[in-house]
Amino acid sequence: MKGGIYKLLKAQFLIDDNAVKNWRFIVFAIFLAIIMIGNTQRYEQKVFRIVELTNQVKELRSEFVDRRSELMKLKMESTVSAKMEENKIFPSTVPPVKIEVAAPKEKSFLERIWQ
């Protein structure tokens, strides 16, 4: 046990006769570690982008609600009449009258032929 730890600390496994297998494994482990670090970096960038877009959506939604409430206030009859009074246009005191137009009577087939 004591000799095994001593050999490990002196890195004997890297210079022995079977060192080629060990070097291959070490290079493979380093390659996997680099890929893992790169993958984690890309994942974190995507998470940050998602958070940024979520915040932007919240801001746009609140702006939409504000604009919609503003529009509702502007569409109210009292607001429109107040704006029109500035231009000296006042609401009518006479209620509107419904105009009905009688549709012309269609002539029958025989009446159209005999004309």
N, C-alpha and C positions, 0 to 999 in steps of 0.2 A: 504494500500500500504506500509506504514511504517512498519507494523508488518510483512508483507510478506517478505520484504527484510531482516528484522532482523532475521526471522526464517531461511531464506536461508543462511545468514552469520553464524549463530550458527549451521548449518547443522542439523536442527530439522527433516528434511525429512529422515535422516538416522537412527533415533532412535524412530520414531513414530511407531504406531501399523502396518501401511502399509509399513514398511521399507523393508520387504522381496521383494516386487515388485521392489522397487527402487534399492536394492542391485543387483537383477538379471539384471536389465537394465544396471547398472553401470559395472558389470562384463562383460556383453555382449558388451558394448561400448569399454571397455578396450581390450577385445579379438579382436574386429574388428580393433582397432587402431594398435595392434601388427601385425595382418595379413597385414594391409596396409603398415606398415613400412617395414616388410620383403619383401613384393611384390615390393615396390619401390627400395629397396636395390638390389634385383635380376635384376630389369629392368635397373638400372644404371650400374651394372656389365656387362650386355649384351651390353649396348650402348658403354661402354669403350672398350669392346672386338671388337665390330664392327669397331670402329674408329681405333683401333690397326691393325686389319686385312686390312682395307682400306689403311692405310699408307704402310703396307707391300706390298700390291698389287701394289701400285704406285712405290715403290722402285724396285720391281721385274720387272715391265714393263719398267722402264727407263734402268735398267741393260740389259734387253732383247734387247732394241733398240740399246744400245751401242755395245753389242756383235754382233748384226746383221750387223751394219755398219762396225765393225772391220772385220768381215767375208767377206763382200763385197770388202773391200780394199785388203784383202789377196787373193781373187779369181781373181783379175784383172791380165791380161796377163803380164803387165809390172812388177808387184810385183813378179809374179812367175818366170819370166825370170831373174830378178835381183837376186832372191834367188838361181836359178840354176847356174848363172854365178859364184857364190861363190864356187861352186863345180866343176867348169870348164866344165859345160855343157851349150852349146850355142844353140840358136834357129837355126833351119834349114834355109838355104838360098834357098834351092830348094823347090818349092811349092809341095804340096802333089798331087799324081796322083790317080784317082779313078780306082779301079780294078773291072772289071765286070766279073763275072763267068757265063758262059752260063749253064743253067739248062739242064741236060740230057733229051733227047727226050724220052717220054714214049712210049713204044711199045703198039701197039693195042692188043686187045684180041686175034685175030687170030695169030699174030706174036709170042705171048708168048706161044700159044698152039703148034705151029709147031717147036719150038726150041728143 
